[in-house]
Amino acid sequence: MSDPTYVKEQIRANPVWDLAFVLSEIMNDRAPLGWGEYIWIAECLLAVFDMQRVAFPSPARSEER
């Protein structure tokens, strides 16, 4: 599957695309190229789990833990 877009606003607006993009970044599999290959995984995860995006902690907050 080809990547639908690289426009961050369009990706973030679609929960499936957003999760697929993040999964691609986590795997660092040619990221950001090829993130569309993770859409099916994102669809499966979102069909089973109730997920939502949360802000990543800042480095300062991570040191407090």
Secondary structure, DSSP 4 states (H G I P E B T S, - for coil): ---S---HHHHHHSHHHHHHHHHHHHHTSSTTTTGGGGHHHHHHHHHHS-----PPPPHHHHHH-
